[in-house]
Structure formats: structure tokens, C-alpha cells
Amino acid sequence: MGPSPQVRPLNEQGTALEVEAAGGARYVLRAAKEEAFAGQTAERLELLRWLAGQGIPAAAPVPLDGGRQGFLAGEDGRRYWLAPWLPSGPAAETPDWYARAAAAVARLHRALAAYPGEIRSGRMDLARGTLKADAPLLRAFLAAAGWADFAHVRAGFERAAAYLAQRLPGRLPGLPAQRIHGDCRSSNILWEGGRVTGILGLDHLPWGPRVFDLGCFLASLAGSRFHAPDENEAWFNGLRPFLLGYQAEMPLSEAEITILPAVMMAAQVRFAAGAARCGSAEQARSHLEALFWLDAHSGQILHEMA
């Protein structure tokens, strides 16, 4: 990188740093997991290298001096690895944008299914996690939140929970499952010049229903746009192209398509529960409002996807 590169923190924890070399090249210096997980970190870096070799825009580690692979020792005692800076910019959320995003997710799924190495991660039980862990946590959170419209919010949550209880346990077990992204929010898909330039968040990769990644992506967009009529319309207009974009790369069964509204809602429950665990009442409320909106429009969502 040459002498005296410029270093800027990318988060408050100091676990990700932007590095600009003397020649202008940009990188990200990422802290590795603690020593107890060194083997798992090395496996994940090997996976990132393999994914990049398959054409997946993953942040594969950059070889160190002399082409060797390894870690850099930081003054703070952490070990760091170097990744390329993935370019990104604003995206025009057109139907083509939705199709390209879904195609990128499908290619990631295909590559993860073909990976010859070991991926040590957990299993996602979406029905149990949503109904037995996240939902009780949110009920307790709502009871303690002190919102003036508590009765209204609680009623909306129970309607959504009943919808999910009727669909998730019986339908999810038979759906195609494999290693998936697991947190495939739209913010983890980077864009520039009309193409996908990066897929972030490849840290967990649980075994789970592949349709969760699709529902997670769409739910994350709905969560920030449902209150704006023009963006609401763009979201609905993107649903069918999104499915077609995925199907151009990977098959998608009718059962996966019909459960997507429920999966989107389950993703919003996970988002809200995560915010509640972090003590962010405002974010939790926003995700709950998005959950209620998805519940109220589940029929229209299915119609637009048909």
C-alpha cells in the first residue's frame, strides 16, 4: 500500500477501517474474530476467495506482501485482514433493478450450494424463531413501552402473529433449504453503474429456507418505503420482476412464491425484535408499522407476484 496510508474508522467499535493507499487505491481493514474462532475466520476467508472466483462480488481478502495469506497484527491486539473497497452509489429502484438484485441473490445461492468446503454455521428455524422467541420478546417489549396507542399496536401485532402461526409451521419444512445469506437486506447489496458491485454481510450463512433471503430483501425495502405512496407503488411494481430475475438463474417453486408474504412479515418480526433487544424503541416501532402494512396488503402482494 506504500508509505503512510490514510486510515479512517467505519464504525464506532473500530472493527472496520477505511484505508486509502498513497496511489489512491482504497481498502477495508476488518478485525478478525477473537483467537478462539481463528479457525472459523480462516474458513470464512477461504469461502470469500472461492465465491469471488465464481463471479460473486464478495469482499475477498487481499493477499499481503509477497502474496501470502494471513492477518495483520494491530496495535490494539486485534488481528486484521484486508479486503477490497467495493464501489457503491445510489440506485434507481426500477423494475430492472429489482430483477438484477434477485438474480444476484440467486447466483449467490447457487455458489453456496456448490461450495466444496465446510461452512460452520447454525440452522435457521424460521417458524420457531419467529413464533417462540421473537414474538414473546415483542409482546413483553410492547407491554413495557408505554405507548399511548398500546392497545392498537398490540392488536395489530396479534393479527400478524396469527397470520404467521397459520402459515409458517406447516409450509416452511417442505421448502428448498440450503446455506443462505441469512441477512439479505437491501443495504447488503451494493450498486454502481446499474450493476451489483458487492454483497456484504456474508458472516453467518445459516442453513435455512432459501426463500428467506428473498423475503428479507423485500421486507427491508418495504420497511422504509411503505409510508410514501410513490415509493409504495415502485415496490409493488418491482415484485414480479424480482421473482423473474431470480427464476432466470434458479428455479422457484409455487410454494415458495405463495409463502413470500408470510416470510416478509417474519423478517419484519426479526427486525423489530432485534431493535427491541438493542433498546431502540423508535426502530422497533418502525418495523412493527411495516409488519402491519405487509399484513394488510398480503393479498395485493400475492396478486402482484402472480
C-alpha positions as CSV (number, residue, x, y, z in Angstrom):
1,M,0.0,0.0,0.0
2,G,3.0,2.3,0.1
3,P,4.1,4.6,2.9
4,S,1.7,6.4,5.3
5,P,-1.7,5.3,4.1
6,Q,-4.7,7.3,5.3
7,V,-6.9,5.3,7.8
8,R,-10.5,6.3,8.8
9,P,-12.8,4.3,11.1
10,L,-16.0,3.0,9.5
11,N,-17.8,2.1,12.8
12,E,-17.7,3.1,16.4
13,Q,-16.2,-0.2,17.5
14,G,-13.1,0.3,15.4
15,T,-13.5,-3.2,13.8
16,A,-13.6,-1.8,10.3
17,L,-11.3,0.8,8.9
18,E,-11.1,2.5,5.5
19,V,-7.6,2.5,4.2
20,E,-6.5,4.8,1.3
21,A,-3.1,4.0,-0.1
22,A,-0.7,6.6,-1.4
23,G,-1.7,5.8,-5.0
24,G,-5.4,6.3,-4.2
25,A,-6.4,2.6,-4.0
26,R,-9.0,2.0,-1.3
27,Y,-9.4,-1.0,1.0
28,V,-11.2,-2.0,4.2
29,L,-9.3,-3.4,7.1
30,R,-11.5,-5.7,9.1
31,A,-10.9,-7.1,12.5
32,A,-10.9,-10.9,12.7
33,K,-12.8,-12.8,15.4
34,E,-11.1,-13.5,18.7
35,E,-8.5,-16.2,18.8
36,A,-10.9,-18.9,19.9
37,F,-12.6,-18.5,16.5
38,A,-9.4,-18.2,14.4
39,G,-10.1,-21.4,12.5
40,Q,-13.6,-20.3,11.6
41,T,-12.4,-17.0,10.4
42,A,-9.8,-18.6,8.2
43,E,-12.5,-20.9,6.7
44,R,-14.7,-17.9,6.0
45,L,-11.9,-16.0,4.3
46,E,-11.3,-19.1,2.1
47,L,-15.0,-19.1,1.3
48,L,-14.9,-15.4,0.3
49,R,-12.0,-16.1,-2.0
50,W,-13.9,-19.0,-3.6
51,L,-17.1,-17.0,-4.0
52,A,-15.1,-14.2,-5.8
53,G,-13.6,-16.8,-8.1
54,Q,-17.2,-17.9,-9.0
55,G,-18.0,-14.4,-10.0
56,I,-19.8,-13.4,-6.8
57,P,-19.0,-9.8,-5.8
58,A,-17.8,-10.8,-2.4
59,A,-15.1,-8.8,-0.5
60,A,-12.4,-11.5,-0.9
61,P,-9.2,-10.9,1.2
62,V,-6.4,-9.1,-0.4
63,P,-3.0,-11.0,-0.4
64,L,-0.5,-9.4,1.9
65,D,3.1,-8.6,0.9
66,G,4.7,-11.3,-1.1
67,G,1.3,-12.8,-2.0
68,R,1.0,-14.6,1.3
69,Q,-2.4,-15.0,3.0
70,G,-2.8,-14.1,6.7
71,F,-3.6,-11.5,9.2
72,L,-2.1,-8.2,10.2
73,A,-1.4,-7.6,13.9
74,G,-2.9,-4.3,15.2
75,E,-1.6,-2.1,18.0
76,D,-4.8,-2.8,19.8
77,G,-4.0,-6.5,20.0
78,R,-6.6,-7.5,17.3
79,R,-5.8,-9.3,14.2
80,Y,-7.0,-7.7,10.9
81,W,-7.5,-8.8,7.3
82,L,-7.5,-6.6,4.3
83,A,-10.5,-6.5,1.8
84,P,-11.0,-4.5,-1.3
85,W,-13.2,-1.4,-1.2
86,L,-16.4,-2.3,-3.0
87,P,-17.7,0.7,-5.0
88,S,-21.3,1.7,-4.5
89,G,-23.7,4.6,-5.2
90,P,-27.4,5.3,-5.2
91,A,-29.6,3.0,-7.3
92,A,-32.8,3.9,-9.3
93,E,-35.3,1.4,-8.0
94,T,-36.7,0.4,-11.3
95,P,-38.2,-3.0,-12.2
96,D,-34.9,-3.8,-13.8
97,W,-33.1,-3.0,-10.5
98,Y,-35.3,-5.5,-8.7
99,A,-34.6,-8.2,-11.3
100,R,-30.9,-7.7,-11.1
101,A,-30.9,-7.8,-7.3
102,A,-32.8,-11.1,-7.3
103,A,-30.5,-12.5,-9.9
104,A,-27.5,-11.7,-7.7
105,V,-29.1,-13.5,-4.8
106,A,-29.8,-16.5,-7.0
107,R,-26.2,-16.7,-8.1
108,L,-25.1,-16.5,-4.5
109,H,-27.4,-19.3,-3.6
110,R,-26.1,-21.4,-6.5
111,A,-22.5,-20.8,-5.5
112,L,-23.1,-21.5,-1.8
113,A,-24.8,-24.8,-2.7
114,A,-21.8,-25.8,-4.8
115,Y,-19.1,-24.8,-2.3
116,P,-16.9,-27.8,-1.7
117,G,-15.6,-26.8,1.7
118,E,-17.1,-26.7,5.1
119,I,-19.3,-23.8,6.3
120,R,-19.6,-23.9,10.0
121,S,-22.8,-22.1,10.9
122,G,-26.2,-22.7,12.6
123,R,-29.6,-23.7,11.3
124,M,-32.4,-21.3,10.9
125,D,-35.8,-22.5,12.2
126,L,-37.8,-19.5,11.0
127,A,-41.1,-20.6,12.3
128,R,-39.9,-21.4,15.8
129,G,-37.6,-18.4,16.0
130,T,-40.4,-16.1,14.9
131,L,-43.3,-17.5,17.0
132,K,-41.5,-18.9,20.0
133,A,-38.6,-16.4,20.5
134,D,-39.2,-13.1,18.7
135,A,-42.9,-12.8,19.2
136,P,-42.8,-13.3,23.0
137,L,-40.0,-10.9,23.3
138,L,-42.0,-8.3,21.3
139,R,-45.1,-8.9,23.5
140,A,-43.0,-8.1,26.6
141,F,-41.5,-5.1,24.9
142,L,-44.9,-3.7,23.9
143,A,-46.2,-4.1,27.5
144,A,-43.3,-2.1,28.8
145,A,-43.1,0.5,26.0
146,G,-45.7,2.8,27.5
147,W,-47.1,3.9,24.1
148,A,-50.4,5.7,24.3
149,D,-51.8,3.6,21.5
150,F,-50.6,0.3,23.1
151,A,-54.0,-1.4,22.5
152,H,-53.9,-0.6,18.8
153,V,-50.3,-1.7,18.4
154,R,-50.9,-4.9,20.4
155,A,-54.0,-5.8,18.4
156,G,-52.1,-5.3,15.1
157,F,-49.2,-7.4,16.3
158,E,-51.6,-10.2,17.4
159,R,-53.3,-10.2,14.0
160,A,-49.9,-10.5,12.2
161,A,-48.8,-13.2,14.6
162,A,-51.9,-15.2,14.0
163,Y,-51.3,-14.9,10.2
164,L,-47.8,-16.3,10.7
165,A,-48.9,-19.1,13.0
166,Q,-51.3,-20.3,10.4
167,R,-48.7,-20.4,7.6
168,L,-45.1,-20.8,8.8
169,P,-45.1,-24.1,10.8
170,G,-47.0,-26.1,8.2
171,R,-45.4,-24.8,5.0
172,L,-41.8,-24.0,5.7
173,P,-40.5,-27.5,6.4
174,G,-41.1,-28.7,2.8
175,L,-39.4,-25.8,1.0
176,P,-35.9,-26.0,-0.5
177,A,-33.3,-25.3,2.1
178,Q,-29.5,-24.7,1.9
179,R,-26.8,-22.4,3.1
180,I,-28.3,-18.9,2.6
181,H,-27.1,-15.3,3.3
182,G,-29.4,-15.0,6.3
183,D,-29.4,-11.2,6.5
184,C,-30.1,-10.3,2.9
185,R,-31.3,-6.7,3.4
186,S,-31.2,-4.3,0.6
187,S,-28.4,-2.4,2.4
188,N,-26.2,-5.5,2.0
189,I,-26.4,-5.4,-1.8
190,L,-24.1,-2.7,-3.3
191,W,-24.7,-1.0,-6.6
192,E,-22.9,1.2,-9.1
193,G,-23.5,1.9,-12.7
194,G,-26.5,-0.3,-12.9
195,R,-24.8,-3.4,-11.7
196,V,-24.3,-5.2,-8.4
197,T,-20.8,-4.4,-7.2
198,G,-20.8,-6.1,-3.8
199,I,-22.7,-8.5,-1.4
200,L,-22.0,-7.7,2.2
201,G,-22.8,-9.5,5.5
202,L,-21.5,-12.9,4.5
203,D,-20.7,-13.7,8.1
204,H,-23.3,-16.2,9.3
205,L,-24.7,-18.1,6.3
206,P,-27.1,-20.3,8.2
207,W,-28.8,-23.4,6.8
208,G,-32.3,-22.3,6.1
209,P,-35.1,-21.9,3.5
210,R,-33.7,-20.0,0.6
211,V,-36.9,-18.0,0.2
212,F,-36.0,-16.2,3.4
213,D,-33.3,-14.2,1.6
214,L,-35.9,-13.1,-0.9
215,G,-38.4,-12.2,1.8
216,C,-35.7,-10.4,3.8
217,F,-34.7,-8.2,0.9
218,L,-38.2,-7.2,0.0
219,A,-39.2,-6.7,3.6
220,S,-36.2,-4.4,4.2
221,L,-37.3,-2.2,1.3
222,A,-41.0,-2.2,2.4
223,G,-39.9,-1.1,5.9
224,S,-38.5,2.1,4.7
225,R,-40.9,2.9,1.8
226,F,-44.4,1.8,2.7
227,H,-45.4,5.2,4.0
228,A,-44.6,7.0,0.8
229,P,-47.3,6.5,-2.0
230,D,-44.9,6.8,-4.9
231,E,-42.3,4.5,-3.4
232,N,-45.0,2.2,-2.4
233,E,-46.1,1.9,-6.0
234,A,-42.5,1.3,-7.1
235,W,-42.2,-1.5,-4.6
236,F,-45.3,-3.3,-5.9
237,N,-44.1,-2.8,-9.5
238,G,-40.8,-4.5,-8.6
239,L,-42.3,-7.7,-7.1
240,R,-42.9,-9.6,-10.3
241,P,-39.6,-8.6,-11.9
242,F,-37.9,-9.6,-8.7
243,L,-39.3,-13.1,-9.0
244,L,-38.5,-13.4,-12.7
245,G,-34.9,-12.2,-12.0
246,Y,-34.4,-15.0,-9.5
247,Q,-36.0,-17.6,-11.7
248,A,-33.7,-16.6,-14.6
249,E,-30.9,-18.1,-12.5
250,M,-32.5,-20.6,-10.2
251,P,-35.9,-22.3,-10.0
252,L,-38.5,-21.0,-7.6
253,S,-41.5,-23.2,-6.7
254,E,-45.1,-22.1,-6.5
255,A,-45.0,-23.0,-2.8
256,E,-42.0,-20.6,-2.2
257,I,-43.8,-17.8,-4.0
258,T,-47.1,-18.1,-2.2
259,I,-45.4,-18.1,1.2
260,L,-43.4,-15.0,0.5
261,P,-45.8,-12.5,2.1
262,A,-45.5,-14.5,5.4
263,V,-41.7,-14.7,5.1
264,M,-41.6,-10.9,4.6
265,M,-43.6,-10.5,7.7
266,A,-41.4,-12.9,9.6
267,A,-38.4,-10.9,8.6
268,Q,-40.0,-7.7,9.9
269,V,-40.7,-9.5,13.2
270,R,-37.0,-10.4,13.3
271,F,-36.0,-6.8,12.6
272,A,-38.4,-5.5,15.3
273,A,-37.1,-8.0,17.8
274,G,-33.5,-7.1,17.1
275,A,-34.3,-3.4,17.6
276,A,-36.1,-4.2,20.9
277,R,-33.1,-6.2,22.1
278,C,-30.9,-3.2,21.4
279,G,-33.2,-0.9,23.2
280,S,-34.2,1.1,20.2
281,A,-37.9,1.7,20.7
282,E,-38.1,4.0,17.6
283,Q,-36.7,1.4,15.2
284,A,-38.8,-1.3,16.7
285,R,-41.9,0.8,16.2
286,S,-41.0,1.4,12.6
287,H,-40.6,-2.3,11.9
288,L,-43.9,-3.1,13.6
289,E,-45.7,-0.5,11.4
290,A,-44.1,-2.1,8.4
291,L,-45.3,-5.5,9.7
292,F,-48.8,-4.2,10.0
293,W,-48.7,-2.8,6.5
294,L,-47.4,-6.1,5.0
295,D,-50.2,-7.9,6.8
296,A,-52.9,-5.6,5.5
297,H,-51.5,-5.9,1.9
298,S,-50.7,-9.6,1.8
299,G,-53.4,-10.3,-0.7
300,Q,-52.3,-7.5,-3.0
301,I,-48.7,-8.7,-2.7
302,L,-49.7,-12.2,-3.9
303,H,-51.7,-10.7,-6.8
304,E,-48.7,-8.5,-7.9
305,M,-46.4,-11.6,-7.9
306,A,-48.7,-13.7,-9.9
